[in-house]
C-alpha cells in the first residue's frame, strides 16, 4: 500500500504492508534510527514519536495510520541554528546516560511543554510515566524538562521585548 507521510517536515512516501508497524517504517523504510525499539508492547516508551504533535508509541501504530499525517522523530528536533531546547537541556542537566530512552523522553517532554509551558515536577513525572529509564533515576530528566521549559518561555518573550524596545526608540 502506497502512503505519504510528512516526516520531520519532509514529505516521504513508501510502499508498505498494511500490517507494518510505524516504528519499522521509520527505522527501516525511512532509515531514521533515533526511534528505538525496546519492548514491542508499549511498556517502555523508547519508540515514542509525535504523530500530529501527540506522543504515540510507534510500536503499536501501523504505518498506514500515519498516511497523510505529520510524524516527528528525534532527528527532526535539531535545526540549522542548533539543538532544540529540550536536547540542550538534556545535555546540560545530564538527563541521559545510555541514551536509549532519551528520544522518547524528549518527544514526550516537548508535547508536555507545548501543552503546559511551566509544568510542576509532578506534571513532568506524570507525563513521562509511560517512558522507562533504567539508568538515571529520573531526577535529572525532570530537571532537564524544567530547564527546557524555562528556555522556551524566555525565547517566547524575547521577540516581544525586542518589539517593545524598538517601538520605544
C-alpha positions, 0 to 999 in steps of 0.5 A, a space after each residue: 500500500 502506497 502512503 505519504 507521510 510528512 516526516 520531520 517536515 519532509 514529505 516521504 512516501 513508501 510502499 508498505 504492508 498494511 500490517 507494518 508497524 510505524 516504528 519499522 517504517 521509520 527505522 527501516 523504510 525511512 532509515 531514521 534510527 533515533 526511534 528505538 525499539 525496546 519492548 514491542 508492547 508499549 511498556 517502555 516508551 523508547 519508540 515514542 514519536 509525535 504523530 500530529 504533535 501527540 506522543 504515540 508509541 510507534 510500536 503499536 501504530 501501523 504505518 498506514 495510520 500515519 498516511 497523510 499525517 505529520 510524524 516527528 522523530 528525534 532527528 527532526 528536533 535539531 535545526 540549522 541554528 542548533 539543538 532544540 531546547 529540550 536536547 540542550 537541556 538534556 545535555 546540560 542537566 545530564 538527563 541521559 546516560 545510555 541514551 536509549 530512552 532519551 528520544 522518547 523522553 524528549 518527544 514526550 517532554 516537548 508535547 508536555 511543554 507545548 501543552 503546559 509551558 511551566 509544568 510542576 515536577 509532578 506534571 513532568 513525572 506524570 507525563 513521562 510515566 509511560 517512558 522507562 529509564 533504567 539508568 538515571 533515576 529520573 531526577 535529572 530528566 525532570 530537571 532537564 524538562 524544567 530547564 527546557 521549559 524555562 528556555 522556551 518561555 524566555 525565547 517566547 518573550 524575547 521577540 516581544 521585548 525586542 518589539 517593545 524596545 524598538 517601538 520605544 526608540 
